[in-house]
Amino acid sequence: MTKWCIISAGGIADRRFIPALNDDEENLVVAIMERVRERALELEEKWGVKCYTDEEEMLRSTDADAVYIGSPVACHKRQIELAFKYGKHVFVEKPLALCGDEAEELLTLAKAKKLQLTVGYMMKYHNLHVLARDIIADGGIGEVNTVRASLGCWYPEIEGAWRQDPTLSGGGAVMDLAVHCIELLEYLLDEEICEVKSFISTGTFSYEVEDGAVIIFRTKGGVLGHIDVSFNVPDAATPSKLELYGSEGSLVAYGTLGQTEDGTLSYVHSPGGNYNASREATYVDCETFLAEGKDIYLRQVRDFNRILKLGIPEYGWTERAVQVQRVVDMIYRDAR
Ligand SMILES: NC(=O)c1ccc[n+]([C@@H]2O[C@H](COP(=O)([O-])OP(=O)(O)OC[C@H]3O[C@@H](n4cnc5c(N)ncnc54)[C@H](O)[C@@H]3O)[C@@H](O)[C@H]2O)c1
């Protein structure tokens, strides 16, 4: 059983993470910290656990094993350091930190303290992404050469929204959405992005952070890629598409990039390439797989608990979360 403290039970904590913990008998939420008193009282009533308005008081007063952090990005570093000071393992929401150096510092600290530091990139737990990774690893689309990910939402100006304040968020659609695509593509390809060219847009909304971005990149192994993210496409028209092409086929997923395990994955296997000089349309043998509709947040919690049970922290995916921030640094450097 893992006992959890929650630091900041805002949108994602309240909608996804706490429900996932409560759905699993291996977890117990023992306390919640929320900075605004009225909201803390509401949460106390809603979740039936003691709520605090001060993180340190909560950490001092409870015997939790792990801390979940669901606050704005600029708060992560201080809160992670505080949780480590009290000897707690940490599950922090994505992105880990404001930049690569800050992320690296946190990873170094976790290693020094021998505490787990997991970052909430849950999309790799989607059954169709696991399947895509297995197909690629088995050589099912041959040598991967081109990949693409598109993710967006409608995010208009909202008074006081931390995501729209660069000092709290570190950036807009790149920090919020592209980070998921980078992490997932590196997971699927099992290799790092090493070079980027990028454009960011600020045209649709008046806030200071970018409302869209187009990023092209190259991985260390030579795969070429494209990511586009948007805050400025209506939800009903929002893209969620993932494409992976190789010398023997393709994998194309629709509707899998998101908070729920939805969508489809179409797999074309075409060994030998079927060279056709006339380029006439040919029948394509395409296999389509469906999402299982399970809770991907619960899957990542179970993975976190697996590591705690082993008693030895695992930093492989934390290292990737640091690498994601290095790529984000490159994106902003190139775009500005
Ligand atoms: N993995 C995912 O699916 C996912 C989805 C959404 C958000 N997130 C991440 O979760 C974290 C929180 O995002 P959210 O959408 O829940 O945000 P939110 O605005 O809904 O909640 C923010 C929480 O942080 C608290 N907070 C502490 N200091 C604050 C400050 N200075 N300004 C504003 N709020 C402050 C708020 O009280 C609130 O509890 C971010 O890191 C975000 O990137 C992850």
The ligand as a Gaussian input file, in Angstrom:
#p B3LYP/6-31G(d) Opt

LIG

0 1
 N       -0.622000      14.587000     -17.527000
 C       -1.686000      15.253000     -17.909000
 O       -2.586000      14.718000     -18.517000
 C       -1.841000      16.708000     -17.514000
 C       -3.004000      17.399000     -17.881000
 C       -3.165000      18.711000     -17.438000
 C       -2.167000      19.310000     -16.683000
 N       -1.028000      18.610000     -16.401000
 C        0.030000      19.231000     -15.598000
 O       -0.437000      19.290000     -14.244000
 C        0.019000      20.467000     -13.609000
 C       -1.195000      21.269000     -13.136000
 O       -2.030000      21.545000     -14.232000
 P       -3.620000      21.718000     -14.063000
 O       -4.187000      21.698000     -15.420000
 O       -4.127000      20.749000     -13.064000
 O       -3.662000      23.191000     -13.474000
 P       -4.842000      23.870000     -12.654000
 O       -4.746000      25.327000     -12.941000
 O       -6.134000      23.189000     -12.879000
 O       -4.408000      23.625000     -11.133000
 C       -3.241000      24.213000     -10.633000
 C       -3.070000      23.862000      -9.186000
 O       -1.871000      24.468000      -8.705000
 C       -2.185000      25.324000      -7.578000
 N       -1.246000      26.455000      -7.584000
 C       -0.203000      26.564000      -6.747000
 N        0.456000      27.713000      -6.977000
 C       -0.164000      28.326000      -7.981000
 C        0.062000      29.544000      -8.661000
 N        1.076000      30.346000      -8.348000
 N       -0.773000      29.867000      -9.656000
 C       -1.787000      29.040000     -10.008000
 N       -2.026000      27.849000      -9.398000
 C       -1.237000      27.511000      -8.380000
 C       -3.644000      25.679000      -7.734000
 O       -4.187000      26.029000      -6.500000
 C       -4.198000      24.376000      -8.299000
 O       -4.394000      23.429000      -7.271000
 C        0.912000      21.162000     -14.631000
 O        2.222000      20.732000     -14.471000
 C        0.363000      20.650000     -15.966000
 O        1.289000      20.718000     -17.021000
 C       -0.869000      17.324000     -16.777000

